[in-house]
Amino acid sequence: MRYALTSSEQGLILVDRYGQKPPLRIDYTSKSFNQRRRHLTPKHEQLIKAVNQKPGATVLDMTAGLGFDAFILASYGHQVVMIERSKVVYLLVKDALKRAALVEELIPTVSRMQLLLGDSTQQAWQEQKFDVAVIDPMFDAKKKSALPVGSMQMLQAFLGSGAELQPFFDAARARGIPRTLIKRPRVAQYQLAGGQRPVYQLMGRSHRWDVFFNQVS
Ligand SMILES: C[S@@+](CC[C@H](N)C(=O)[O-])C[C@H]1O[C@@H](n2cnc3c(N)ncnc32)[C@H](O)[C@@H]1O
């Protein structure tokens, strides 16, 4: 087997036995991530701006991944339910949240985050009402410009890429979530059924957030 999920002194890590890259380990306490968390205003953080709600909004992160987007949202004060389909990724995030909760100043943030294992396009058990849905399936790595960096690259090698957007979008709408955000590479094009277009887009350096309003009856 190429990949191994292993316990280390620094927590759970995913090792690529054939690759040269360092093991994948999620760390919400790193210096660089702390730095990012210190500038959590809509002006500095496109995701906060795309959510466009006061702290305390309820957000469903339909593609938890490494949990960084969810952690940013929870740091701002939003309540985040994050769903991850891969058991391995789920365990890595769970372990990272546990370690983050050992840092006193991060306890309130972690307490606003709930991690669930499952397929967010299928689960009918989510009865909770959400203000916003966040969708960030793996970028397609065919184009050089869409290549992710660092741990996300390792995650992509492990999971593969190219998830369809439509099932997430439909599931968010079916749940009556009034606002949906889709994260895409800056120049990516995609089509949703019925020619549905974002109401607006927020451009970041490597990606953009497409913002959709859903008609909720
Ligand atoms: C690009 S990553 C998300 C990165 C995340 N936004 C972050 O900040 O770390 C995409 C993740 O979505 C997960 N995923 C894909 N399809 C899913 C589904 N139907 N339900 C739940 N998770 C899914 C993948 O396993 C992968 O971990």
The ligand as a MOL file (V3000), in Angstrom:
LIG
                    3D

  0  0  0     0  0            999 V3000
M  V30 BEGIN CTAB
M  V30 COUNTS 27 29 0 0 0
M  V30 BEGIN ATOM
M  V30 1 C -10.2840 20.3770 -1.7850 0
M  V30 2 S -10.7140 19.4830 -0.3570 0 CHG=1
M  V30 3 C -11.4910 20.7250 0.6310 0
M  V30 4 C -10.4920 21.6100 1.2740 0
M  V30 5 C -11.0700 22.4700 2.3700 0
M  V30 6 N -11.9130 23.5180 1.8220 0
M  V30 7 C -9.9990 23.0460 3.2420 0
M  V30 8 O -10.0390 24.2520 3.5430 0
M  V30 9 O -9.0980 22.3070 3.6620 0 CHG=-1
M  V30 10 C -12.1060 18.5240 -0.8430 0
M  V30 11 C -12.5530 17.4980 0.1810 0
M  V30 12 O -13.9150 17.1650 -0.0970 0
M  V30 13 C -14.1070 15.8190 0.2280 0
M  V30 14 N -15.3240 15.3700 -0.4780 0
M  V30 15 C -15.4780 15.1290 -1.8060 0
M  V30 16 N -16.7230 14.7430 -2.0720 0
M  V30 17 C -17.4010 14.7400 -0.8710 0
M  V30 18 C -18.7390 14.4420 -0.4860 0
M  V30 19 N -19.6360 14.0460 -1.4000 0
M  V30 20 N -19.0790 14.5460 0.8130 0
M  V30 21 C -18.1680 14.9490 1.7410 0
M  V30 22 N -16.8690 15.2410 1.4300 0
M  V30 23 C -16.5000 15.1380 0.1460 0
M  V30 24 C -12.8460 15.1530 -0.2510 0
M  V30 25 O -12.6740 13.8950 0.3720 0
M  V30 26 C -11.7990 16.1800 0.1420 0
M  V30 27 O -11.2730 15.9030 1.4080 0
M  V30 END ATOM
M  V30 BEGIN BOND
M  V30 1 1 1 2
M  V30 2 1 2 3
M  V30 3 1 2 10
M  V30 4 1 3 4
M  V30 5 1 4 5
M  V30 6 1 5 6
M  V30 7 1 5 7
M  V30 8 2 7 8
M  V30 9 1 7 9
M  V30 10 1 10 11
M  V30 11 1 11 12
M  V30 12 1 11 26
M  V30 13 1 12 13
M  V30 14 1 13 14
M  V30 15 1 13 24
M  V30 16 1 14 15
M  V30 17 1 14 23
M  V30 18 2 15 16
M  V30 19 1 16 17
M  V30 20 1 17 18
M  V30 21 2 17 23
M  V30 22 1 18 19
M  V30 23 2 18 20
M  V30 24 1 20 21
M  V30 25 2 21 22
M  V30 26 1 22 23
M  V30 27 1 24 25
M  V30 28 1 24 26
M  V30 29 1 26 27
M  V30 END BOND
M  V30 END CTAB
M  END
